[in-house]
């Protein structure tokens, strides 16, 4: 009986405490940082609780202030917000191209010093548009831009290999390590219009303005260096062993393509030093199935399967080569290859090295092909 009384007392006390706290704070869901001349322009997306589900009011309000420092702008913002600003639920930080080129790491240092902010929020660069405009675009179904981008990045990470979401703690950790540079996700706005920042944007099947995930951007010395193309981004994810699922289109005859669905992938990189020359081997093992087949070759034939496997291996090598060429052009170390050499050979001092890429694709034809209409006629 005594235990039950204690449990009830705890529940009652915690319920009253939370209710009081929620009515005293303004929850920040995302922050955007731009530059305006020599000042920072900081915008904060504040969660705005609706009075009821039928309300047409926006679920978020965006406040903007300027300051010589980010903290000064945030302090000025407290004069506008009805309650104390709370960053414990910050899920997204958007940086303009100008801010990112000046120094991403300088901005992240500010947020590392804010004790209430967790190191788990996603960092993105706004390409071709102010960061503040990104967090103003209303999105469906979440209706909260920060949640929409965070959810989209998680889905794209798993299913496409077309981007990579980087959180604060990972970015800083890689920045502080030798011979590797962090990458950062990119977000764009398709057909930005002022009306896209209103609830009208979520009340249609064809939104006026749309948030679109770009590929990834690479950094050097904590600053934005350049954007990667789609193929370079896929290659990055293969080298860094980040591919979980994706679709690879491969030619199966002169004019038609087949879709190969990656179901599992493992990339291992090993290094050997031979005659004072470093040899890097990138070994990729992939399991896949045929998701779509538009050619005339008989899928029940072993040689057809082998042909598709070889075509897929060639395509994977193509992606990886693209990412390696991109790193050579930037002189950065975002692929982490030099880091791998350094960990095996601590005496490594930026010497040249040779890379070989090996891809081994296992294309399963059990079930999917046996039951397919593309099988042999009986």
KEKE-3310 file (N, C-alpha, C; in steps of 0.2 Angstrom, whole numbers, plus 5000, padded with zeros to 4 digits):
npx = (5004:5010:5019:5011:5005:5017:5020:5009:5010:5022:5018:5008:5015:5024:5016:5010:5022:5027:5017:5017:5030:5029:5021:5029:5039:5046:5048:5061:5063:5070:5085:5091:5105:5111:5121:5122:5128:5141:5135:5127:5113:5100:5088:5074:5064:5050:5040:5022:5009:4993:4977:4966:4963:4957:4961:4967:4979:4997:5008:5020:5031:5042:5055:5066:5082:5096:5114:5131:5137:5131:5125:5122:5111:5102:5099:5093:5082:5074:5066:5056:5050:5036:5039:5052:5066:5069:5080:5081:5075:5080:5081:5086:5099:5101:5112:5118:5125:5135:5139:5143:5154:5162:5165:5160:5163:5165:5152:5146:5153:5148:5135:5139:5143:5131:5122:5110:5106:5106:5118:5113:5106:5103:5113:5113:5116:5110:5106:5108:5098:5092:5096:5086:5074:5072:5067:5055:5047:5032:5027:5020:5017:5020:5019:5028:5043:5056:5054:5050:5061:5071:5065:5064:5078:5082:5075:5080:5093:5093:5086:5091:5104:5108:5111:5117:5115:5122:5126:5128:5138:5145:5150:5159:5167:5174:5180:5190:5198:5213:5217:5204:5189:5174:5157:5142:5124:5113:5100:5087:5076:5062:5055:5053:5041:5033:5020:5022:5026:5015:5000:4993:5001:5001:4989:4986:4988:4998:5010:5015:5028:5042:5052:5067:5079:5096:5111:5126:5137:5155:5168:5182:5195:5185:5176:5164:5167:5164:5150:5144:5140:5126:5131:5143:5140:5134:5145:5153:5145:5146:5160:5162:5155:5141:5130:5114:5101:5096:5093:5100:5101:5105:5111:5104:5102:5106:5097:5089:5085:5088:5082:5092:5090:5098:5100:5108:5125:5142:5157:5174:5190:5207:5225:5241:5258:5270:5287:5289:5278:5261:5247:5230:5216:5199:5186:5171:5156:5141:5123:5109:5093:5083:5073:5067:5064:5068:5072:5075:5082:5083:5079:5080:5091:5108:5119:5113:5110:5123:5128:5121:5125:5139:5137:5132:5142:5151:5145:5145:5158:5160:5153:5161:5174:5170:5168:5181:5188:5182:5187:5201:5200:5196:5206:5204:5199:5188:5183:5190:5200:5214:5214:5212:5224:5233:5229:5233:5247:5255:5266:5263:5263:5255:5259:5259:5247:5241:5225:5214:5199:5187:5172:5160:5146:5131:5118:5103:5091:5081:5064:5059:5062:5058:5044:5041:5034:5043:5049:5054:5043:5031)
npy = (4994:5006:5008:5010:5022:5030:5030:5035:5048:5053:5053:5063:5074:5075:5078:5090:5098:5097:5103:5116:5120:5119:5129:5140:5141:5144:5134:5130:5124:5124:5133:5146:5153:5167:5179:5197:5210:5214:5208:5195:5186:5179:5167:5160:5146:5144:5133:5133:5131:5125:5130:5121:5107:5110:5123:5136:5142:5143:5131:5135:5149:5161:5170:5183:5191:5202:5203:5207:5195:5178:5175:5187:5191:5181:5184:5197:5192:5187:5197:5198:5185:5177:5169:5161:5157:5140:5128:5114:5105:5107:5103:5105:5114:5127:5133:5147:5148:5158:5159:5146:5145:5154:5148:5134:5127:5137:5142:5130:5129:5138:5133:5122:5127:5130:5125:5119:5114:5100:5088:5083:5087:5090:5096:5107:5114:5128:5129:5141:5150:5160:5155:5158:5158:5145:5139:5144:5140:5131:5115:5099:5082:5085:5099:5106:5113:5110:5097:5090:5091:5084:5071:5068:5067:5056:5046:5046:5044:5030:5024:5028:5033:5045:5056:5062:5063:5074:5076:5087:5082:5072:5079:5088:5079:5072:5083:5086:5075:5068:5069:5068:5075:5082:5080:5088:5090:5095:5107:5113:5125:5123:5133:5145:5156:5169:5166:5153:5152:5152:5144:5140:5133:5120:5116:5110:5098:5101:5109:5126:5131:5120:5110:5103:5090:5091:5084:5081:5092:5095:5098:5108:5111:5115:5123:5126:5118:5113:5107:5091:5080:5070:5057:5057:5059:5046:5038:5042:5037:5024:5021:5026:5016:5018:5014:5007:5004:5005:5010:5005:5009:4999:4996:4984:4980:4987:4998:4998:4997:4990:4989:4988:4982:4987:4977:4975:4980:4980:4988:4987:4994:4991:4993:4992:4993:4994:4993:5006:5012:5016:5006:5006:4996:4996:4986:4981:4973:4967:4963:4960:4962:4959:4973:4978:4974:4976:4970:4958:4947:4930:4928:4916:4910:4907:4914:4927:4932:4933:4942:4954:4955:4959:4971:4979:4979:4986:4998:5002:5004:5014:5025:5026:5029:5042:5049:5048:5056:5068:5071:5072:5084:5094:5093:5090:5079:5071:5058:5050:5041:5044:5044:5031:5025:5032:5027:5014:5015:5025:5033:5039:5053:5062:5057:5051:5039:5023:5018:5004:4998:4986:4977:4966:4959:4950:4944:4939:4927:4920:4917:4931:4931:4918:4919:4928:4937:4938:4926:4910:4905:4891)
npz = (5000:5004:4994:4983:4986:4986:4972:4966:4971:4965:4951:4951:4956:4945:4934:4936:4937:4924:4916:4920:4916:4902:4899:4901:4892:4876:4863:4853:4837:4825:4819:4809:4800:4793:4784:4785:4778:4789:4800:4809:4804:4813:4813:4821:4823:4830:4840:4839:4848:4843:4847:4844:4834:4823:4820:4809:4811:4809:4814:4818:4822:4816:4821:4819:4821:4821:4824:4830:4835:4836:4848:4852:4844:4847:4860:4858:4852:4863:4867:4858:4859:4867:4879:4888:4878:4873:4869:4869:4861:4849:4832:4819:4811:4800:4788:4779:4762:4762:4776:4779:4771:4777:4789:4796:4807:4817:4820:4825:4836:4845:4848:4854:4866:4872:4885:4886:4874:4864:4857:4845:4834:4816:4804:4790:4774:4766:4749:4736:4742:4755:4772:4781:4774:4771:4783:4784:4775:4773:4776:4772:4777:4790:4793:4800:4796:4801:4806:4794:4786:4794:4795:4781:4778:4786:4780:4766:4769:4772:4761:4748:4746:4742:4749:4765:4781:4793:4810:4824:4834:4827:4816:4822:4829:4818:4812:4821:4820:4813:4795:4789:4783:4787:4780:4774:4774:4761:4758:4748:4740:4730:4718:4726:4734:4742:4747:4749:4762:4770:4777:4766:4758:4763:4760:4748:4735:4727:4732:4733:4736:4738:4749:4746:4746:4743:4737:4744:4753:4754:4765:4770:4782:4791:4783:4770:4755:4742:4732:4730:4716:4711:4707:4713:4726:4729:4727:4737:4748:4746:4748:4761:4768:4770:4763:4763:4757:4740:4723:4708:4692:4678:4662:4651:4638:4622:4622:4634:4651:4667:4684:4698:4714:4729:4743:4754:4760:4761:4764:4765:4769:4766:4769:4762:4763:4751:4746:4750:4746:4747:4746:4743:4745:4741:4745:4740:4744:4739:4741:4731:4722:4707:4703:4693:4676:4659:4647:4634:4637:4644:4660:4667:4664:4668:4663:4660:4673:4677:4669:4672:4685:4683:4676:4686:4696:4688:4687:4701:4703:4695:4702:4713:4708:4703:4715:4721:4711:4713:4726:4724:4716:4725:4734:4747:4761:4762:4760:4769:4766:4768:4782:4785:4780:4789:4801:4801:4797:4806:4803:4792:4781:4772:4759:4742:4736:4729:4723:4722:4717:4721:4717:4722:4717:4722:4715:4719:4713:4718:4721:4718:4704:4700:4702:4693:4679:4669:4667:4659:4646:4647)
capx = (5000:5014:5022:5006:5005:5023:5020:5004:5012:5027:5014:5004:5020:5028:5011:5009:5028:5028:5012:5019:5036:5027:5018:5034:5045:5045:5052:5065:5063:5076:5088:5094:5110:5113:5125:5119:5134:5145:5131:5124:5105:5098:5081:5073:5058:5047:5034:5017:5004:4987:4972:4963:4965:4953:4963:4971:4985:5003:5011:5027:5032:5049:5058:5073:5086:5103:5119:5138:5138:5125:5122:5118:5105:5098:5097:5088:5075:5070:5062:5050:5046:5032:5042:5059:5068:5071:5083:5082:5072:5082:5082:5089:5102:5102:5117:5118:5132:5140:5141:5146:5161:5166:5167:5155:5165:5164:5145:5145:5157:5143:5130:5142:5143:5124:5122:5103:5106:5109:5122:5110:5103:5105:5116:5112:5118:5104:5109:5104:5093:5094:5094:5080:5068:5071:5064:5049:5042:5027:5027:5015:5012:5022:5018:5034:5048:5061:5053:5050:5068:5074:5062:5066:5085:5082:5072:5084:5099:5091:5083:5093:5112:5108:5112:5120:5114:5127:5124:5134:5143:5149:5154:5165:5172:5178:5184:5195:5203:5218:5216:5197:5185:5166:5152:5136:5118:5111:5093:5085:5068:5060:5050:5051:5037:5031:5014:5024:5027:5009:4997:4991:5006:5000:4982:4985:4992:5004:5013:5018:5035:5044:5059:5070:5085:5101:5116:5130:5143:5161:5171:5190:5197:5179:5173:5161:5172:5160:5144:5145:5135:5122:5135:5149:5137:5133:5151:5155:5142:5149:5167:5161:5151:5135:5124:5109:5097:5096:5091:5105:5099:5110:5109:5103:5104:5108:5092:5084:5088:5086:5083:5095:5089:5103:5097:5114:5131:5148:5163:5180:5196:5213:5230:5247:5264:5275:5292:5288:5272:5254:5242:5224:5211:5192:5182:5163:5152:5134:5118:5104:5088:5081:5067:5063:5068:5065:5076:5073:5086:5079:5081:5081:5098:5113:5123:5109:5111:5130:5129:5118:5130:5145:5135:5131:5149:5154:5141:5147:5165:5160:5151:5167:5179:5168:5170:5188:5190:5180:5192:5207:5199:5196:5212:5201:5200:5181:5182:5193:5205:5220:5213:5213:5231:5236:5228:5237:5254:5255:5271:5261:5264:5252:5262:5254:5245:5237:5219:5211:5192:5184:5165:5157:5138:5128:5111:5099:5086:5076:5058:5058:5062:5054:5037:5040:5031:5048:5052:5053:5037:5031)
capy = (5000:5012:5008:5013:5029:5034:5030:5040:5055:5055:5054:5069:5080:5076:5080:5097:5101:5098:5108:5123:5122:5120:5136:5146:5141:5144:5128:5131:5118:5125:5139:5147:5158:5171:5185:5203:5214:5212:5205:5188:5187:5173:5166:5154:5143:5142:5129:5137:5126:5127:5130:5115:5104:5114:5130:5137:5145:5140:5127:5138:5156:5162:5176:5185:5196:5203:5205:5206:5188:5174:5175:5194:5190:5177:5188:5201:5188:5186:5203:5196:5179:5178:5165:5160:5152:5134:5124:5107:5101:5109:5097:5107:5120:5128:5138:5150:5147:5163:5158:5140:5146:5158:5143:5130:5125:5143:5142:5124:5130:5142:5129:5117:5130:5131:5119:5116:5111:5093:5088:5078:5091:5089:5102:5108:5121:5131:5131:5146:5153:5162:5150:5159:5156:5137:5137:5148:5136:5127:5108:5094:5082:5087:5106:5109:5112:5106:5090:5088:5090:5079:5065:5066:5065:5049:5041:5046:5040:5023:5021:5031:5034:5051:5061:5059:5068:5074:5079:5091:5079:5069:5084:5091:5073:5071:5089:5086:5070:5069:5066:5067:5081:5080:5082:5091:5089:5101:5108:5118:5127:5123:5138:5149:5161:5172:5162:5146:5152:5152:5138:5139:5129:5114:5115:5108:5092:5103:5115:5132:5130:5114:5109:5098:5088:5091:5079:5083:5097:5093:5104:5108:5116:5117:5127:5123:5118:5112:5103:5085:5078:5064:5051:5058:5057:5039:5035:5044:5033:5017:5021:5026:5010:5021:5012:5002:5002:5010:5007:5006:5007:4997:4994:4976:4979:4993:5004:4997:4997:4986:4992:4983:4985:4985:4975:4975:4982:4980:4991:4987:4997:4989:4997:4989:4997:4990:4997:5013:5015:5014:5003:5006:4992:4997:4980:4982:4967:4969:4959:4964:4958:4963:4976:4980:4971:4979:4968:4952:4941:4926:4928:4910:4908:4909:4920:4933:4935:4935:4949:4959:4956:4962:4978:4982:4980:4991:5004:5004:5006:5021:5029:5027:5033:5049:5052:5049:5061:5074:5072:5075:5091:5098:5092:5088:5072:5069:5050:5046:5036:5045:5042:5024:5024:5034:5022:5008:5017:5032:5037:5042:5061:5065:5054:5049:5032:5020:5015:4999:4997:4979:4976:4960:4959:4944:4945:4934:4926:4916:4920:4936:4929:4912:4920:4934:4936:4938:4920:4907:4902:4884)
capz = (5000:5004:4987:4978:4988:4983:4965:4964:4973:4960:4945:4952:4956:4939:4930:4938:4935:4916:4914:4922:4912:4895:4898:4902:4887:4869:4861:4846:4833:4821:4818:4802:4801:4787:4785:4782:4779:4794:4805:4808:4804:4815:4813:4825:4821:4837:4840:4841:4849:4841:4852:4843:4828:4817:4819:4803:4812:4808:4820:4819:4821:4815:4824:4816:4824:4819:4829:4828:4836:4836:4854:4853:4840:4851:4866:4856:4851:4869:4867:4854:4861:4873:4884:4888:4873:4875:4863:4871:4856:4842:4828:4813:4810:4793:4787:4772:4759:4765:4783:4778:4768:4782:4794:4799:4814:4821:4822:4829:4843:4849:4850:4859:4873:4875:4889:4885:4867:4863:4851:4841:4829:4810:4801:4783:4770:4761:4742:4732:4745:4762:4777:4785:4769:4771:4789:4784:4770:4776:4773:4774:4782:4797:4794:4804:4792:4804:4806:4788:4783:4798:4793:4774:4778:4788:4774:4761:4771:4772:4755:4742:4746:4738:4754:4771:4787:4798:4816:4827:4837:4822:4812:4826:4830:4812:4811:4826:4818:4807:4789:4787:4783:4787:4775:4777:4770:4758:4757:4743:4740:4724:4717:4732:4734:4749:4749:4752:4769:4774:4778:4760:4755:4765:4759:4741:4733:4723:4736:4730:4737:4741:4752:4742:4748:4738:4738:4750:4752:4757:4769:4771:4787:4794:4779:4764:4750:4736:4732:4726:4711:4713:4707:4718:4733:4729:4728:4744:4753:4745:4751:4768:4770:4772:4759:4766:4752:4735:4716:4703:4685:4674:4655:4650:4631:4619:4624:4639:4658:4673:4691:4703:4721:4734:4750:4759:4757:4766:4761:4769:4765:4769:4766:4762:4761:4747:4743:4753:4742:4750:4741:4746:4742:4743:4743:4741:4744:4739:4739:4728:4718:4702:4705:4686:4670:4653:4642:4631:4639:4648:4667:4670:4662:4673:4660:4661:4679:4678:4665:4676:4691:4681:4674:4692:4698:4684:4689:4708:4703:4692:4707:4718:4704:4703:4722:4721:4707:4717:4732:4721:4713:4731:4739:4754:4763:4765:4759:4774:4764:4771:4789:4785:4780:4795:4807:4800:4797:4809:4800:4785:4780:4766:4753:4737:4737:4724:4725:4718:4719:4719:4718:4721:4718:4722:4713:4721:4709:4721:4723:4714:4697:4699:4702:4689:4672:4664:4667:4653:4644:4647)
cpx = (5004:5018:5018:5005:5011:5022:5015:5006:5017:5023:5011:5009:5023:5023:5011:5016:5028:5023:5014:5025:5034:5024:5023:5039:5042:5050:5055:5065:5069:5079:5091:5099:5112:5118:5122:5124:5139:5142:5128:5116:5103:5091:5079:5065:5055:5040:5028:5011:4997:4982:4967:4965:4962:4956:4967:4977:4991:5005:5018:5027:5040:5051:5065:5076:5093:5108:5126:5140:5131:5122:5119:5112:5100:5095:5092:5081:5071:5065:5055:5046:5042:5035:5049:5061:5071:5074:5084:5080:5074:5084:5086:5093:5104:5107:5117:5125:5137:5143:5145:5153:5165:5169:5161:5157:5164:5157:5144:5148:5152:5138:5133:5142:5137:5122:5115:5102:5109:5113:5119:5106:5106:5108:5115:5114:5112:5108:5105:5099:5095:5092:5087:5073:5067:5066:5057:5044:5038:5027:5022:5019:5013:5019:5023:5040:5054:5060:5052:5057:5072:5071:5064:5074:5086:5080:5077:5091:5098:5090:5087:5101:5113:5110:5116:5119:5119:5124:5130:5139:5148:5153:5160:5170:5176:5182:5190:5200:5208:5216:5209:5194:5178:5163:5146:5130:5116:5103:5092:5078:5067:5054:5048:5047:5035:5025:5016:5026:5021:5006:4994:4995:5005:4993:4981:4989:4998:5006:5016:5025:5037:5051:5061:5077:5090:5105:5120:5135:5149:5164:5179:5191:5190:5175:5170:5166:5168:5155:5146:5139:5131:5127:5141:5146:5136:5140:5154:5152:5144:5156:5167:5157:5144:5129:5120:5105:5097:5094:5097:5102:5105:5107:5109:5103:5105:5103:5088:5088:5085:5087:5086:5094:5094:5099:5102:5120:5136:5154:5169:5186:5202:5219:5237:5253:5269:5280:5291:5282:5265:5249:5235:5219:5204:5188:5175:5160:5144:5129:5112:5099:5087:5074:5063:5067:5065:5068:5073:5077:5082:5083:5082:5088:5103:5118:5120:5110:5118:5131:5126:5123:5136:5143:5134:5137:5152:5151:5144:5154:5165:5158:5157:5172:5177:5169:5177:5191:5188:5185:5198:5206:5199:5202:5210:5202:5193:5180:5185:5198:5212:5220:5214:5220:5235:5235:5232:5245:5254:5261:5269:5260:5261:5256:5257:5252:5241:5231:5216:5204:5189:5177:5163:5150:5135:5120:5107:5093:5080:5070:5056:5057:5058:5047:5036:5037:5037:5052:5051:5046:5037:5026)
cpy = (5006:5013:5012:5020:5033:5035:5035:5047:5057:5057:5061:5075:5081:5079:5088:5101:5102:5103:5115:5125:5123:5127:5142:5146:5142:5139:5130:5124:5118:5132:5140:5153:5161:5176:5191:5208:5211:5209:5198:5190:5180:5173:5160:5152:5141:5138:5133:5133:5129:5126:5123:5113:5107:5121:5130:5140:5141:5136:5130:5145:5157:5169:5177:5191:5196:5205:5204:5198:5185:5175:5182:5194:5186:5180:5193:5198:5187:5192:5202:5190:5180:5174:5164:5155:5146:5130:5117:5102:5103:5103:5098:5114:5121:5134:5141:5148:5151:5161:5151:5141:5150:5153:5140:5129:5131:5143:5136:5125:5134:5138:5123:5120:5131:5125:5115:5113:5105:5093:5083:5081:5090:5096:5102:5114:5122:5133:5135:5150:5155:5156:5151:5158:5149:5136:5140:5144:5131:5120:5103:5087:5084:5094:5110:5108:5109:5099:5087:5086:5084:5072:5063:5064:5058:5044:5041:5043:5033:5020:5023:5032:5041:5057:5058:5065:5068:5078:5083:5087:5075:5074:5086:5085:5072:5077:5089:5080:5071:5065:5064:5073:5078:5083:5085:5090:5096:5101:5114:5120:5127:5128:5142:5155:5163:5168:5155:5146:5152:5145:5136:5133:5121:5112:5113:5102:5094:5110:5120:5132:5123:5114:5103:5096:5088:5085:5081:5088:5094:5099:5103:5113:5119:5122:5124:5124:5118:5107:5096:5084:5072:5058:5051:5057:5050:5036:5036:5039:5026:5017:5022:5021:5013:5018:5006:4999:5007:5006:5009:5004:5005:4995:4986:4975:4986:4999:5003:4996:4992:4989:4986:4986:4982:4983:4975:4976:4982:4983:4990:4990:4994:4993:4992:4993:4993:4994:5004:5016:5012:5012:5002:5001:4993:4991:4981:4975:4969:4963:4963:4959:4963:4966:4977:4977:4973:4976:4961:4946:4937:4926:4922:4907:4911:4915:4926:4936:4937:4942:4955:4961:4960:4970:4982:4984:4986:4998:5007:5007:5013:5026:5031:5031:5041:5052:5053:5055:5068:5076:5075:5082:5096:5098:5091:5081:5069:5061:5047:5041:5037:5044:5035:5022:5026:5030:5016:5009:5024:5036:5041:5050:5063:5063:5052:5041:5030:5017:5010:4998:4990:4979:4969:4960:4952:4945:4939:4933:4922:4920:4925:4935:4923:4914:4926:4932:4936:4931:4916:4904:4894:4881)
cpz = (5000:4998:4982:4979:4985:4976:4962:4966:4968:4954:4946:4952:4949:4934:4931:4936:4928:4914:4915:4918:4905:4894:4900:4897:4880:4866:4853:4843:4828:4821:4812:4803:4794:4789:4782:4783:4784:4800:4804:4809:4806:4816:4817:4824:4828:4836:4843:4842:4847:4847:4851:4836:4822:4816:4813:4804:4811:4815:4822:4818:4820:4817:4821:4819:4821:4825:4827:4830:4836:4842:4855:4850:4844:4857:4864:4854:4857:4870:4863:4856:4867:4880:4883:4882:4875:4869:4864:4866:4849:4838:4821:4813:4803:4792:4780:4769:4762:4771:4783:4776:4772:4787:4798:4806:4819:4824:4826:4836:4848:4852:4855:4866:4876:4878:4888:4879:4867:4857:4845:4835:4822:4807:4793:4780:4766:4754:4738:4735:4752:4767:4780:4780:4770:4777:4789:4779:4774:4773:4776:4773:4789:4799:4798:4800:4795:4804:4799:4785:4787:4796:4786:4774:4781:4783:4769:4763:4770:4765:4748:4741:4742:4743:4760:4776:4792:4804:4819:4830:4832:4818:4816:4828:4824:4810:4815:4825:4813:4801:4787:4788:4783:4781:4778:4772:4767:4757:4752:4743:4733:4723:4723:4731:4741:4751:4751:4759:4773:4774:4771:4756:4757:4763:4752:4740:4729:4726:4731:4730:4740:4743:4748:4745:4743:4740:4745:4748:4756:4760:4769:4776:4790:4790:4773:4759:4743:4737:4728:4721:4714:4713:4712:4725:4734:4730:4735:4749:4752:4749:4759:4772:4773:4768:4762:4761:4746:4728:4712:4696:4681:4667:4654:4643:4629:4621:4630:4646:4663:4679:4696:4710:4726:4741:4756:4756:4762:4762:4766:4765:4769:4765:4767:4760:4758:4744:4744:4749:4745:4745:4745:4742:4745:4740:4745:4739:4744:4737:4736:4724:4712:4703:4699:4681:4664:4647:4640:4634:4644:4655:4670:4668:4666:4670:4660:4667:4680:4674:4669:4682:4689:4679:4681:4696:4695:4686:4696:4707:4699:4697:4711:4714:4704:4710:4723:4717:4710:4722:4729:4718:4719:4735:4746:4755:4766:4764:4765:4773:4768:4779:4790:4785:4786:4801:4807:4800:4800:4807:4794:4786:4774:4759:4749:4738:4730:4727:4720:4721:4716:4721:4717:4722:4717:4721:4714:4716:4712:4723:4718:4707:4696:4698:4697:4682:4667:4664:4660:4652:4644:4642)
residu = (UNK:UNK:UNK:UNK:UNK:UNK:UNK:UNK:UNK:UNK:UNK:UNK:UNK:UNK:UNK:UNK:UNK:UNK:UNK:UNK:UNK:UNK:UNK:UNK:UNK:UNK:UNK:UNK:UNK:UNK:UNK:UNK:UNK:UNK:UNK:UNK:UNK:UNK:UNK:UNK:UNK:UNK:UNK:UNK:UNK:UNK:UNK:UNK:UNK:UNK:UNK:UNK:UNK:UNK:UNK:UNK:UNK:UNK:UNK:UNK:UNK:UNK:UNK:UNK:UNK:UNK:UNK:UNK:UNK:UNK:UNK:UNK:UNK:UNK:UNK:UNK:UNK:UNK:UNK:UNK:UNK:UNK:UNK:UNK:UNK:UNK:UNK:UNK:UNK:UNK:UNK:UNK:UNK:UNK:UNK:UNK:UNK:UNK:UNK:UNK:UNK:UNK:UNK:UNK:UNK:UNK:UNK:UNK:UNK:UNK:UNK:UNK:UNK:UNK:UNK:UNK:UNK:UNK:UNK:UNK:UNK:UNK:UNK:UNK:UNK:UNK:UNK:UNK:UNK:UNK:UNK:UNK:UNK:UNK:UNK:UNK:UNK:UNK:UNK:UNK:UNK:UNK:UNK:UNK:UNK:UNK:UNK:UNK:UNK:UNK:UNK:UNK:UNK:UNK:UNK:UNK:UNK:UNK:UNK:UNK:UNK:UNK:UNK:UNK:UNK:UNK:UNK:UNK:UNK:UNK:UNK:UNK:UNK:UNK:UNK:UNK:UNK:UNK:UNK:UNK:UNK:UNK:UNK:UNK:UNK:UNK:UNK:UNK:UNK:UNK:UNK:UNK:UNK:UNK:UNK:UNK:UNK:UNK:UNK:UNK:UNK:UNK:UNK:UNK:UNK:UNK:UNK:UNK:UNK:UNK:UNK:UNK:UNK:UNK:UNK:UNK:UNK:UNK:UNK:UNK:UNK:UNK:UNK:UNK:UNK:UNK:UNK:UNK:UNK:UNK:UNK:UNK:UNK:UNK:UNK:UNK:UNK:UNK:UNK:UNK:UNK:UNK:UNK:UNK:UNK:UNK:UNK:UNK:UNK:UNK:UNK:UNK:UNK:UNK:UNK:UNK:UNK:UNK:UNK:UNK:UNK:UNK:UNK:UNK:UNK:UNK:UNK:UNK:UNK:UNK:UNK:UNK:UNK:UNK:UNK:UNK:UNK:UNK:UNK:UNK:UNK:UNK:UNK:UNK:UNK:UNK:UNK:UNK:UNK:UNK:UNK:UNK:UNK:UNK:UNK:UNK:UNK:UNK:UNK:UNK:UNK:UNK:UNK:UNK:UNK:UNK:UNK:UNK:UNK:UNK:UNK:UNK:UNK:UNK:UNK:UNK:UNK:UNK:UNK:UNK:UNK:UNK:UNK:UNK:UNK:UNK:UNK:UNK:UNK:UNK:UNK:UNK:UNK:UNK:UNK:UNK:UNK:UNK:UNK:UNK:UNK:UNK:UNK:UNK:UNK:UNK:UNK:UNK:UNK:UNK:UNK:UNK:UNK:UNK:UNK:UNK:UNK:UNK:UNK:UNK:UNK:UNK:UNK:UNK:UNK:UNK:UNK:UNK:UNK:UNK:UNK:UNK:UNK:UNK:UNK:UNK:UNK:UNK)
# end
